[in-house]
Amino acid sequence: ITKAASTHDIASSILFFVMFFIGTSLFFIPLPFIGIFKRQNVLRITGKFAAILAGLIYFYKGVIMLIN
């Protein structure tokens, strides 16, 4: 929103939001088809591992920010 507001004309702001919508929509298109794979145990294990890894990374970064 800040980037769009800093442009000097309305056409640039609209173009920015349209391109943002198109760019993020590409990642949401496959979501309805992921349900086909939800029963596979390997994906559940991988998802849990990824969640734990992300949690550990954020915990580490939080501790480092508190120490500094």
PDB file of N, H, CA, C and O in Angstrom:
ATOM      1  N   ILE A   1       0.838  -1.184   0.000  1.00  0.00           N
ATOM      2  CA  ILE A   1       0.000   0.000   0.000  1.00  0.00           C
ATOM      3  C   ILE A   1       0.879   1.243   0.000  1.00  0.00           C
ATOM      4  O   ILE A   1       0.569   2.226  -0.673  1.00  0.00           O
ATOM      5  N   THR A   2       1.967   1.203   0.746  1.00  0.00           N
ATOM      6  H   THR A   2       2.220   0.405   1.293  1.00  0.00           H
ATOM      7  CA  THR A   2       2.856   2.356   0.796  1.00  0.00           C
ATOM      8  C   THR A   2       3.511   2.612  -0.555  1.00  0.00           C
ATOM      9  O   THR A   2       3.645   3.759  -0.981  1.00  0.00           O
ATOM     10  N   LYS A   3       3.915   1.544  -1.223  1.00  0.00           N
ATOM     11  H   LYS A   3       3.805   0.612  -0.878  1.00  0.00           H
ATOM     12  CA  LYS A   3       4.534   1.686  -2.544  1.00  0.00           C
ATOM     13  C   LYS A   3       3.539   2.274  -3.538  1.00  0.00           C
ATOM     14  O   LYS A   3       3.902   3.137  -4.337  1.00  0.00           O
ATOM     15  N   ALA A   4       2.299   1.821  -3.498  1.00  0.00           N
ATOM     16  H   ALA A   4       2.004   1.119  -2.848  1.00  0.00           H
ATOM     17  CA  ALA A   4       1.287   2.349  -4.416  1.00  0.00           C
ATOM     18  C   ALA A   4       0.961   3.800  -4.094  1.00  0.00           C
ATOM     19  O   ALA A   4       0.719   4.597  -5.000  1.00  0.00           O
ATOM     20  N   ALA A   5       0.954   4.146  -2.822  1.00  0.00           N
ATOM     21  H   ALA A   5       1.150   3.498  -2.086  1.00  0.00           H
ATOM     22  CA  ALA A   5       0.644   5.522  -2.427  1.00  0.00           C
ATOM     23  C   ALA A   5       1.776   6.481  -2.783  1.00  0.00           C
ATOM     24  O   ALA A   5       1.543   7.677  -2.960  1.00  0.00           O
ATOM     25  N   SER A   6       2.980   5.974  -2.886  1.00  0.00           N
ATOM     26  H   SER A   6       3.170   5.003  -2.742  1.00  0.00           H
ATOM     27  CA  SER A   6       4.109   6.849  -3.194  1.00  0.00           C
ATOM     28  C   SER A   6       4.259   7.133  -4.689  1.00  0.00           C
ATOM     29  O   SER A   6       5.063   7.979  -5.082  1.00  0.00           O
ATOM     30  N   THR A   7       3.490   6.432  -5.523  1.00  0.00           N
ATOM     31  H   THR A   7       2.838   5.744  -5.205  1.00  0.00           H
ATOM     32  CA  THR A   7       3.542   6.735  -6.955  1.00  0.00           C
ATOM     33  C   THR A   7       2.839   8.054  -7.219  1.00  0.00           C
ATOM     34  O   THR A   7       2.037   8.514  -6.406  1.00  0.00           O
ATOM     35  N   HIS A   8       3.140   8.656  -8.354  1.00  0.00           N
ATOM     36  H   HIS A   8       3.791   8.282  -9.014  1.00  0.00           H
ATOM     37  CA  HIS A   8       2.659  10.001  -8.630  1.00  0.00           C
ATOM     38  C   HIS A   8       1.362  10.059  -9.418  1.00  0.00           C
ATOM     39  O   HIS A   8       0.786  11.136  -9.578  1.00  0.00           O
ATOM     40  N   ASP A   9       0.891   8.919  -9.914  1.00  0.00           N
ATOM     41  H   ASP A   9       1.358   8.045  -9.784  1.00  0.00           H
ATOM     42  CA  ASP A   9      -0.375   8.957 -10.640  1.00  0.00           C
ATOM     43  C   ASP A   9      -1.197   7.712 -10.319  1.00  0.00           C
ATOM     44  O   ASP A   9      -0.660   6.696  -9.878  1.00  0.00           O
ATOM     45  N   ILE A  10      -2.475   7.804 -10.542  1.00  0.00           N
ATOM     46  H   ILE A  10      -2.911   8.629 -10.900  1.00  0.00           H
ATOM     47  CA  ILE A  10      -3.403   6.739 -10.184  1.00  0.00           C
ATOM     48  C   ILE A  10      -3.215   5.503 -11.054  1.00  0.00           C
ATOM     49  O   ILE A  10      -3.438   4.383 -10.594  1.00  0.00           O
ATOM     50  N   ALA A  11      -2.810   5.694 -12.301  1.00  0.00           N
ATOM     51  H   ALA A  11      -2.629   6.604 -12.675  1.00  0.00           H
ATOM     52  CA  ALA A  11      -2.607   4.555 -13.197  1.00  0.00           C
ATOM     53  C   ALA A  11      -1.489   3.646 -12.693  1.00  0.00           C
ATOM     54  O   ALA A  11      -1.598   2.423 -12.774  1.00  0.00           O
ATOM     55  N   SER A  12      -0.427   4.235 -12.179  1.00  0.00           N
ATOM     56  H   SER A  12      -0.338   5.228 -12.113  1.00  0.00           H
ATOM     57  CA  SER A  12       0.674   3.433 -11.627  1.00  0.00           C
ATOM     58  C   SER A  12       0.236   2.663 -10.390  1.00  0.00           C
ATOM     59  O   SER A  12       0.641   1.517 -10.193  1.00  0.00           O
ATOM     60  N   SER A  13      -0.589   3.285  -9.557  1.00  0.00           N
ATOM     61  H   SER A  13      -0.918   4.216  -9.717  1.00  0.00           H
ATOM     62  CA  SER A  13      -1.089   2.616  -8.360  1.00  0.00           C
ATOM     63  C   SER A  13      -1.983   1.440  -8.726  1.00  0.00           C
ATOM     64  O   SER A  13      -1.874   0.365  -8.137  1.00  0.00           O
ATOM     65  N   ILE A  14      -2.856   1.643  -9.683  1.00  0.00           N
ATOM     66  H   ILE A  14      -2.945   2.517 -10.161  1.00  0.00           H
ATOM     67  CA  ILE A  14      -3.757   0.566 -10.112  1.00  0.00           C
ATOM     68  C   ILE A  14      -2.951  -0.561 -10.753  1.00  0.00           C
ATOM     69  O   ILE A  14      -3.216  -1.734 -10.487  1.00  0.00           O
ATOM     70  N   LEU A  15      -1.986  -0.228 -11.580  1.00  0.00           N
ATOM     71  H   LEU A  15      -1.771   0.725 -11.796  1.00  0.00           H
ATOM     72  CA  LEU A  15      -1.146  -1.235 -12.210  1.00  0.00           C
ATOM     73  C   LEU A  15      -0.368  -2.031 -11.162  1.00  0.00           C
ATOM     74  O   LEU A  15      -0.211  -3.245 -11.292  1.00  0.00           O
ATOM     75  N   PHE A  16       0.117  -1.354 -10.131  1.00  0.00           N
ATOM     76  H   PHE A  16      -0.010  -0.368 -10.024  1.00  0.00           H
ATOM     77  CA  PHE A  16       0.832  -2.033  -9.056  1.00  0.00           C
ATOM     78  C   PHE A  16      -0.068  -3.070  -8.384  1.00  0.00           C
ATOM     79  O   PHE A  16       0.352  -4.209  -8.178  1.00  0.00           O
ATOM     80  N   PHE A  17      -1.304  -2.688  -8.040  1.00  0.00           N
ATOM     81  H   PHE A  17      -1.645  -1.763  -8.207  1.00  0.00           H
ATOM     82  CA  PHE A  17      -2.208  -3.622  -7.376  1.00  0.00           C
ATOM     83  C   PHE A  17      -2.632  -4.761  -8.293  1.00  0.00           C
ATOM     84  O   PHE A  17      -2.787  -5.891  -7.832  1.00  0.00           O
ATOM     85  N   VAL A  18      -2.820  -4.491  -9.565  1.00  0.00           N
ATOM     86  H   VAL A  18      -2.693  -3.573  -9.939  1.00  0.00           H
ATOM     87  CA  VAL A  18      -3.177  -5.549 -10.511  1.00  0.00           C
ATOM     88  C   VAL A  18      -2.044  -6.563 -10.629  1.00  0.00           C
ATOM     89  O   VAL A  18      -2.284  -7.770 -10.613  1.00  0.00           O
ATOM     90  N   MET A  19      -0.822  -6.081 -10.746  1.00  0.00           N
ATOM     91  H   MET A  19      -0.627  -5.100 -10.759  1.00  0.00           H
ATOM     92  CA  MET A  19       0.325  -6.984 -10.845  1.00  0.00           C
ATOM     93  C   MET A  19       0.537  -7.765  -9.547  1.00  0.00           C
ATOM     94  O   MET A  19       0.912  -8.937  -9.578  1.00  0.00           O
ATOM     95  N   PHE A  20       0.297  -7.116  -8.417  1.00  0.00           N
ATOM     96  H   PHE A  20      -0.008  -6.164  -8.393  1.00  0.00           H
ATOM     97  CA  PHE A  20       0.393  -7.818  -7.136  1.00  0.00           C
ATOM     98  C   PHE A  20      -0.649  -8.927  -7.063  1.00  0.00           C
ATOM     99  O   PHE A  20      -0.347 -10.031  -6.612  1.00  0.00           O
ATOM    100  N   PHE A  21      -1.869  -8.643  -7.501  1.00  0.00           N
ATOM    101  H   PHE A  21      -2.114  -7.746  -7.867  1.00  0.00           H
ATOM    102  CA  PHE A  21      -2.933  -9.648  -7.494  1.00  0.00           C
ATOM    103  C   PHE A  21      -2.586 -10.826  -8.396  1.00  0.00           C
ATOM    104  O   PHE A  21      -2.768 -11.981  -8.011  1.00  0.00           O
ATOM    105  N   ILE A  22      -2.090 -10.541  -9.588  1.00  0.00           N
ATOM    106  H   ILE A  22      -1.942  -9.603  -9.901  1.00  0.00           H
ATOM    107  CA  ILE A  22      -1.730 -11.612 -10.515  1.00  0.00           C
ATOM    108  C   ILE A  22      -0.573 -12.443  -9.956  1.00  0.00           C
ATOM    109  O   ILE A  22      -0.588 -13.671 -10.040  1.00  0.00           O
ATOM    110  N   GLY A  23       0.419 -11.774  -9.393  1.00  0.00           N
ATOM    111  H   GLY A  23       0.431 -10.777  -9.325  1.00  0.00           H
ATOM    112  CA  GLY A  23       1.580 -12.483  -8.858  1.00  0.00           C
ATOM    113  C   GLY A  23       1.248 -13.379  -7.680  1.00  0.00           C
ATOM    114  O   GLY A  23       1.783 -14.482  -7.570  1.00  0.00           O
ATOM    115  N   THR A  24       0.370 -12.919  -6.796  1.00  0.00           N
ATOM    116  H   THR A  24      -0.065 -12.023  -6.885  1.00  0.00           H
ATOM    117  CA  THR A  24       0.027 -13.747  -5.640  1.00  0.00           C
ATOM    118  C   THR A  24      -1.004 -14.810  -5.990  1.00  0.00           C
ATOM    119  O   THR A  24      -1.050 -15.853  -5.338  1.00  0.00           O
ATOM    120  N   SER A  25      -1.826 -14.573  -6.993  1.00  0.00           N
ATOM    121  H   SER A  25      -1.788 -13.726  -7.523  1.00  0.00           H
ATOM    122  CA  SER A  25      -2.826 -15.564  -7.396  1.00  0.00           C
ATOM    123  C   SER A  25      -2.181 -16.832  -7.931  1.00  0.00           C
ATOM    124  O   SER A  25      -2.745 -17.919  -7.801  1.00  0.00           O
ATOM    125  N   LEU A  26      -1.015 -16.705  -8.527  1.00  0.00           N
ATOM    126  H   LEU A  26      -0.556 -15.823  -8.633  1.00  0.00           H
ATOM    127  CA  LEU A  26      -0.335 -17.880  -9.064  1.00  0.00           C
ATOM    128  C   LEU A  26      -0.046 -18.913  -7.980  1.00  0.00           C
ATOM    129  O   LEU A  26      -0.030 -20.113  -8.253  1.00  0.00           O
ATOM    130  N   PHE A  27       0.181 -18.453  -6.755  1.00  0.00           N
ATOM    131  H   PHE A  27       0.168 -17.478  -6.533  1.00  0.00           H
ATOM    132  CA  PHE A  27       0.473 -19.378  -5.670  1.00  0.00           C
ATOM    133  C   PHE A  27      -0.796 -19.982  -5.067  1.00  0.00           C
ATOM    134  O   PHE A  27      -0.728 -21.029  -4.423  1.00  0.00           O
ATOM    135  N   PHE A  28      -1.943 -19.348  -5.261  1.00  0.00           N
ATOM    136  H   PHE A  28      -1.999 -18.497  -5.784  1.00  0.00           H
ATOM    137  CA  PHE A  28      -3.186 -19.847  -4.693  1.00  0.00           C
ATOM    138  C   PHE A  28      -3.967 -20.745  -5.637  1.00  0.00           C
ATOM    139  O   PHE A  28      -4.884 -21.436  -5.194  1.00  0.00           O
ATOM    140  N   ILE A  29      -3.640 -20.760  -6.907  1.00  0.00           N
ATOM    141  H   ILE A  29      -2.895 -20.199  -7.267  1.00  0.00           H
ATOM    142  CA  ILE A  29      -4.361 -21.589  -7.877  1.00  0.00           C
ATOM    143  C   ILE A  29      -4.268 -23.083  -7.539  1.00  0.00           C
ATOM    144  O   ILE A  29      -5.282 -23.774  -7.636  1.00  0.00           O
ATOM    145  N   PRO A  30      -3.097 -23.615  -7.146  1.00  0.00           N
ATOM    146  CA  PRO A  30      -3.031 -25.059  -6.871  1.00  0.00           C
ATOM    147  C   PRO A  30      -3.665 -25.487  -5.544  1.00  0.00           C
ATOM    148  O   PRO A  30      -3.789 -26.689  -5.305  1.00  0.00           O
ATOM    149  N   LEU A  31      -4.066 -24.575  -4.688  1.00  0.00           N
ATOM    150  H   LEU A  31      -3.966 -23.599  -4.883  1.00  0.00           H
ATOM    151  CA  LEU A  31      -4.586 -24.956  -3.375  1.00  0.00           C
ATOM    152  C   LEU A  31      -5.783 -25.909  -3.414  1.00  0.00           C
ATOM    153  O   LEU A  31      -5.803 -26.853  -2.625  1.00  0.00           O
ATOM    154  N   PRO A  32      -6.769 -25.724  -4.271  1.00  0.00           N
ATOM    155  CA  PRO A  32      -7.889 -26.681  -4.274  1.00  0.00           C
ATOM    156  C   PRO A  32      -7.478 -28.108  -4.626  1.00  0.00           C
ATOM    157  O   PRO A  32      -8.150 -29.063  -4.237  1.00  0.00           O
ATOM    158  N   PHE A  33      -6.392 -28.252  -5.353  1.00  0.00           N
ATOM    159  H   PHE A  33      -5.846 -27.476  -5.669  1.00  0.00           H
ATOM    160  CA  PHE A  33      -5.963 -29.585  -5.771  1.00  0.00           C
ATOM    161  C   PHE A  33      -5.092 -30.288  -4.744  1.00  0.00           C
ATOM    162  O   PHE A  33      -4.786 -31.469  -4.906  1.00  0.00           O
ATOM    163  N   ILE A  34      -4.693 -29.598  -3.706  1.00  0.00           N
ATOM    164  H   ILE A  34      -4.942 -28.639  -3.574  1.00  0.00           H
ATOM    165  CA  ILE A  34      -3.843 -30.194  -2.673  1.00  0.00           C
ATOM    166  C   ILE A  34      -4.628 -31.228  -1.863  1.00  0.00           C
ATOM    167  O   ILE A  34      -4.033 -32.135  -1.280  1.00  0.00           O
ATOM    168  N   GLY A  35      -5.951 -31.101  -1.821  1.00  0.00           N
ATOM    169  H   GLY A  35      -6.434 -30.364  -2.294  1.00  0.00           H
ATOM    170  CA  GLY A  35      -6.771 -32.053  -1.091  1.00  0.00           C
ATOM    171  C   GLY A  35      -6.621 -33.476  -1.574  1.00  0.00           C
ATOM    172  O   GLY A  35      -6.876 -34.414  -0.819  1.00  0.00           O
ATOM    173  N   ILE A  36      -6.217 -33.655  -2.806  1.00  0.00           N
ATOM    174  H   ILE A  36      -6.010 -32.893  -3.419  1.00  0.00           H
ATOM    175  CA  ILE A  36      -6.003 -34.998  -3.354  1.00  0.00           C
ATOM    176  C   ILE A  36      -4.893 -35.713  -2.585  1.00  0.00           C
ATOM    177  O   ILE A  36      -4.940 -36.929  -2.400  1.00  0.00           O
ATOM    178  N   PHE A  37      -3.903 -34.955  -2.142  1.00  0.00           N
ATOM    179  H   PHE A  37      -3.865 -33.967  -2.292  1.00  0.00           H
ATOM    180  CA  PHE A  37      -2.733 -35.547  -1.496  1.00  0.00           C
ATOM    181  C   PHE A  37      -2.819 -35.577   0.023  1.00  0.00           C
ATOM    182  O   PHE A  37      -1.870 -36.013   0.675  1.00  0.00           O
ATOM    183  N   LYS A  38      -3.927 -35.126   0.609  1.00  0.00           N
ATOM    184  H   LYS A  38      -4.698 -34.772   0.080  1.00  0.00           H
ATOM    185  CA  LYS A  38      -3.965 -34.974   2.070  1.00  0.00           C
ATOM    186  C   LYS A  38      -3.941 -36.292   2.821  1.00  0.00           C
ATOM    187  O   LYS A  38      -3.630 -36.309   4.012  1.00  0.00           O
ATOM    188  N   ARG A  39      -4.254 -37.374   2.172  1.00  0.00           N
ATOM    189  H   ARG A  39      -4.506 -37.360   1.204  1.00  0.00           H
ATOM    190  CA  ARG A  39      -4.252 -38.661   2.867  1.00  0.00           C
ATOM    191  C   ARG A  39      -2.904 -39.356   2.861  1.00  0.00           C
ATOM    192  O   ARG A  39      -2.735 -40.396   3.498  1.00  0.00           O
ATOM    193  N   GLN A  40      -1.968 -38.802   2.163  1.00  0.00           N
ATOM    194  H   GLN A  40      -2.105 -37.957   1.646  1.00  0.00           H
ATOM    195  CA  GLN A  40      -0.644 -39.424   2.112  1.00  0.00           C
ATOM    196  C   GLN A  40       0.130 -39.053   3.367  1.00  0.00           C
ATOM    197  O   GLN A  40       0.293 -37.878   3.695  1.00  0.00           O
ATOM    198  N   ASN A  41       0.591 -40.056   4.044  1.00  0.00           N
ATOM    199  H   ASN A  41       0.458 -41.011   3.777  1.00  0.00           H
ATOM    200  CA  ASN A  41       1.262 -39.879   5.330  1.00  0.00           C
ATOM    201  C   ASN A  41       2.577 -39.130   5.190  1.00  0.00           C
ATOM    202  O   ASN A  41       2.982 -38.419   6.110  1.00  0.00           O
ATOM    203  N   VAL A  42       3.246 -39.276   4.063  1.00  0.00           N
ATOM    204  H   VAL A  42       2.917 -39.853   3.316  1.00  0.00           H
ATOM    205  CA  VAL A  42       4.539 -38.611   3.869  1.00  0.00           C
ATOM    206  C   VAL A  42       4.357 -37.092   3.898  1.00  0.00           C
ATOM    207  O   VAL A  42       5.191 -36.380   4.457  1.00  0.00           O
ATOM    208  N   LEU A  43       3.284 -36.598   3.305  1.00  0.00           N
ATOM    209  H   LEU A  43       2.607 -37.177   2.851  1.00  0.00           H
ATOM    210  CA  LEU A  43       3.056 -35.157   3.299  1.00  0.00           C
ATOM    211  C   LEU A  43       2.738 -34.630   4.687  1.00  0.00           C
ATOM    212  O   LEU A  43       3.130 -33.516   5.032  1.00  0.00           O
ATOM    213  N   ARG A  44       2.039 -35.409   5.475  1.00  0.00           N
ATOM    214  H   ARG A  44       1.721 -36.315   5.194  1.00  0.00           H
ATOM    215  CA  ARG A  44       1.763 -34.982   6.856  1.00  0.00           C
ATOM    216  C   ARG A  44       3.045 -34.874   7.666  1.00  0.00           C
ATOM    217  O   ARG A  44       3.241 -33.913   8.409  1.00  0.00           O
ATOM    218  N   ILE A  45       3.900 -35.846   7.520  1.00  0.00           N
ATOM    219  H   ILE A  45       3.741 -36.627   6.916  1.00  0.00           H
ATOM    220  CA  ILE A  45       5.169 -35.833   8.251  1.00  0.00           C
ATOM    221  C   ILE A  45       6.033 -34.663   7.785  1.00  0.00           C
ATOM    222  O   ILE A  45       6.645 -33.975   8.603  1.00  0.00           O
ATOM    223  N   THR A  46       6.082 -34.438   6.476  1.00  0.00           N
ATOM    224  H   THR A  46       5.584 -34.996   5.812  1.00  0.00           H
ATOM    225  CA  THR A  46       6.852 -33.325   5.930  1.00  0.00           C
ATOM    226  C   THR A  46       6.305 -31.989   6.415  1.00  0.00           C
ATOM    227  O   THR A  46       7.073 -31.088   6.751  1.00  0.00           O
ATOM    228  N   GLY A  47       4.983 -31.857   6.454  1.00  0.00           N
ATOM    229  H   GLY A  47       4.359 -32.589   6.181  1.00  0.00           H
ATOM    230  CA  GLY A  47       4.364 -30.622   6.936  1.00  0.00           C
ATOM    231  C   GLY A  47       4.673 -30.364   8.395  1.00  0.00           C
ATOM    232  O   GLY A  47       4.959 -29.230   8.778  1.00  0.00           O
ATOM    233  N   LYS A  48       4.618 -31.400   9.210  1.00  0.00           N
ATOM    234  H   LYS A  48       4.386 -32.321   8.898  1.00  0.00           H
ATOM    235  CA  LYS A  48       4.941 -31.240  10.633  1.00  0.00           C
ATOM    236  C   LYS A  48       6.402 -30.859  10.819  1.00  0.00           C
ATOM    237  O   LYS A  48       6.730 -30.006  11.643  1.00  0.00           O
ATOM    238  N   PHE A  49       7.269 -31.491  10.056  1.00  0.00           N
ATOM    239  H   PHE A  49       7.003 -32.185   9.386  1.00  0.00           H
ATOM    240  CA  PHE A  49       8.691 -31.172  10.141  1.00  0.00           C
ATOM    241  C   PHE A  49       8.952 -29.727   9.723  1.00  0.00           C
ATOM    242  O   PHE A  49       9.739 -29.026  10.359  1.00  0.00           O
ATOM    243  N   ALA A  50       8.290 -29.283   8.655  1.00  0.00           N
ATOM    244  H   ALA A  50       7.650 -29.852   8.139  1.00  0.00           H
ATOM    245  CA  ALA A  50       8.468 -27.907   8.195  1.00  0.00           C
ATOM    246  C   ALA A  50       7.961 -26.914   9.236  1.00  0.00           C
ATOM    247  O   ALA A  50       8.575 -25.868   9.445  1.00  0.00           O
ATOM    248  N   ALA A  51       6.838 -27.236   9.895  1.00  0.00           N
ATOM    249  H   ALA A  51       6.340 -28.086   9.725  1.00  0.00           H
ATOM    250  CA  ALA A  51       6.297 -26.353  10.927  1.00  0.00           C
ATOM    251  C   ALA A  51       7.241 -26.270  12.132  1.00  0.00           C
ATOM    252  O   ALA A  51       7.448 -25.191  12.687  1.00  0.00           O
ATOM    253  N   ILE A  52       7.797 -27.384  12.522  1.00  0.00           N
ATOM    254  H   ILE A  52       7.629 -28.260  12.070  1.00  0.00           H
ATOM    255  CA  ILE A  52       8.745 -27.395  13.647  1.00  0.00           C
ATOM    256  C   ILE A  52       9.999 -26.608  13.286  1.00  0.00           C
ATOM    257  O   ILE A  52      10.507 -25.830  14.093  1.00  0.00           O
ATOM    258  N   LEU A  53      10.493 -26.814  12.072  1.00  0.00           N
ATOM    259  H   LEU A  53      10.080 -27.446  11.416  1.00  0.00           H
ATOM    260  CA  LEU A  53      11.687 -26.094  11.636  1.00  0.00           C
ATOM    261  C   LEU A  53      11.443 -24.587  11.593  1.00  0.00           C
ATOM    262  O   LEU A  53      12.291 -23.810  12.031  1.00  0.00           O
ATOM    263  N   ALA A  54      10.296 -24.172  11.070  1.00  0.00           N
ATOM    264  H   ALA A  54       9.607 -24.803  10.714  1.00  0.00           H
ATOM    265  CA  ALA A  54       9.976 -22.744  11.023  1.00  0.00           C
ATOM    266  C   ALA A  54       9.846 -22.178  12.433  1.00  0.00           C
ATOM    267  O   ALA A  54      10.306 -21.068  12.702  1.00  0.00           O
ATOM    268  N   GLY A  55       9.227 -22.929  13.329  1.00  0.00           N
ATOM    269  H   GLY A  55       8.853 -23.831  13.111  1.00  0.00           H
ATOM    270  CA  GLY A  55       9.107 -22.490  14.718  1.00  0.00           C
ATOM    271  C   GLY A  55      10.455 -22.319  15.388  1.00  0.00           C
ATOM    272  O   GLY A  55      10.672 -21.354  16.122  1.00  0.00           O
ATOM    273  N   LEU A  56      11.356 -23.245  15.140  1.00  0.00           N
ATOM    274  H   LEU A  56      11.180 -24.028  14.544  1.00  0.00           H
ATOM    275  CA  LEU A  56      12.692 -23.139  15.721  1.00  0.00           C
ATOM    276  C   LEU A  56      13.456 -21.940  15.173  1.00  0.00           C
ATOM    277  O   LEU A  56      14.173 -21.262  15.909  1.00  0.00           O
ATOM    278  N   ILE A  57      13.298 -21.685  13.885  1.00  0.00           N
ATOM    279  H   ILE A  57      12.716 -22.236  13.287  1.00  0.00           H
ATOM    280  CA  ILE A  57      13.973 -20.525  13.286  1.00  0.00           C
ATOM    281  C   ILE A  57      13.455 -19.229  13.888  1.00  0.00           C
ATOM    282  O   ILE A  57      14.239 -18.349  14.244  1.00  0.00           O
ATOM    283  N   TYR A  58      12.122 -19.107  14.005  1.00  0.00           N
ATOM    284  H   TYR A  58      11.485 -19.821  13.716  1.00  0.00           H
ATOM    285  CA  TYR A  58      11.559 -17.888  14.595  1.00  0.00           C
ATOM    286  C   TYR A  58      11.916 -17.764  16.072  1.00  0.00           C
ATOM    287  O   TYR A  58      12.149 -16.657  16.557  1.00  0.00           O
ATOM    288  N   PHE A  59      11.962 -18.868  16.785  1.00  0.00           N
ATOM    289  H   PHE A  59      11.773 -19.767  16.391  1.00  0.00           H
ATOM    290  CA  PHE A  59      12.367 -18.833  18.195  1.00  0.00           C
ATOM    291  C   PHE A  59      13.812 -18.350  18.323  1.00  0.00           C
ATOM    292  O   PHE A  59      14.123 -17.510  19.167  1.00  0.00           O
ATOM    293  N   TYR A  60      14.691 -18.889  17.475  1.00  0.00           N
ATOM    294  H   TYR A  60      14.439 -19.571  16.789  1.00  0.00           H
ATOM    295  CA  TYR A  60      16.092 -18.487  17.484  1.00  0.00           C
ATOM    296  C   TYR A  60      16.240 -16.999  17.174  1.00  0.00           C
ATOM    297  O   TYR A  60      16.966 -16.284  17.865  1.00  0.00           O
ATOM    298  N   LYS A  61      15.556 -16.542  16.144  1.00  0.00           N
ATOM    299  H   LYS A  61      14.966 -17.122  15.583  1.00  0.00           H
ATOM    300  CA  LYS A  61      15.633 -15.116  15.789  1.00  0.00           C
ATOM    301  C   LYS A  61      15.084 -14.230  16.905  1.00  0.00           C
ATOM    302  O   LYS A  61      15.620 -13.151  17.158  1.00  0.00           O
ATOM    303  N   GLY A  62      14.031 -14.673  17.566  1.00  0.00           N
ATOM    304  H   GLY A  62      13.596 -15.550  17.360  1.00  0.00           H
ATOM    305  CA  GLY A  62      13.467 -13.896  18.674  1.00  0.00           C
ATOM    306  C   GLY A  62      14.428 -13.796  19.836  1.00  0.00           C
ATOM    307  O   GLY A  62      14.575 -12.728  20.431  1.00  0.00           O
ATOM    308  N   VAL A  63      15.088 -14.901  20.171  1.00  0.00           N
ATOM    309  H   VAL A  63      14.969 -15.769  19.689  1.00  0.00           H
ATOM    310  CA  VAL A  63      16.056 -14.891  21.266  1.00  0.00           C
ATOM    311  C   VAL A  63      17.231 -13.988  20.918  1.00  0.00           C
ATOM    312  O   VAL A  63      17.699 -13.223  21.761  1.00  0.00           O
ATOM    313  N   ILE A  64      17.709 -14.072  19.684  1.00  0.00           N
ATOM    314  H   ILE A  64      17.329 -14.694  18.999  1.00  0.00           H
ATOM    315  CA  ILE A  64      18.826 -13.218  19.263  1.00  0.00           C
ATOM    316  C   ILE A  64      18.423 -11.730  19.343  1.00  0.00           C
ATOM    317  O   ILE A  64      19.219 -10.890  19.761  1.00  0.00           O
ATOM    318  N   MET A  65      17.194 -11.420  18.943  1.00  0.00           N
ATOM    319  H   MET A  65      16.546 -12.103  18.604  1.00  0.00           H
ATOM    320  CA  MET A  65      16.742 -10.017  19.018  1.00  0.00           C
ATOM    321  C   MET A  65      16.633  -9.544  20.467  1.00  0.00           C
ATOM    322  O   MET A  65      16.929  -8.384  20.756  1.00  0.00           O
ATOM    323  N   LEU A  66      16.219 -10.410  21.373  1.00  0.00           N
ATOM    324  H   LEU A  66      15.979 -11.352  21.139  1.00  0.00           H
ATOM    325  CA  LEU A  66      16.122 -10.039  22.781  1.00  0.00           C
ATOM    326  C   LEU A  66      17.497  -9.834  23.412  1.00  0.00           C
ATOM    327  O   LEU A  66      17.682  -8.954  24.252  1.00  0.00           O
ATOM    328  N   ILE A  67      18.446 -10.649  23.001  1.00  0.00           N
ATOM    329  H   ILE A  67      18.295 -11.365  22.319  1.00  0.00           H
ATOM    330  CA  ILE A  67      19.793 -10.534  23.572  1.00  0.00           C
ATOM    331  C   ILE A  67      20.476  -9.260  23.104  1.00  0.00           C
ATOM    332  O   ILE A  67      21.148  -8.587  23.887  1.00  0.00           O
ATOM    333  N   ASN A  68      20.309  -8.932  21.850  1.00  0.00           N
ATOM    334  H   ASN A  68      19.763  -9.478  21.214  1.00  0.00           H
ATOM    335  CA  ASN A  68      20.962  -7.714  21.328  1.00  0.00           C
ATOM    336  C   ASN A  68      20.186  -6.560  21.772  1.00  0.00           C
ATOM    337  O   ASN A  68      20.536  -5.422  21.459  1.00  0.00           O
TER     338      ASN A  68
END
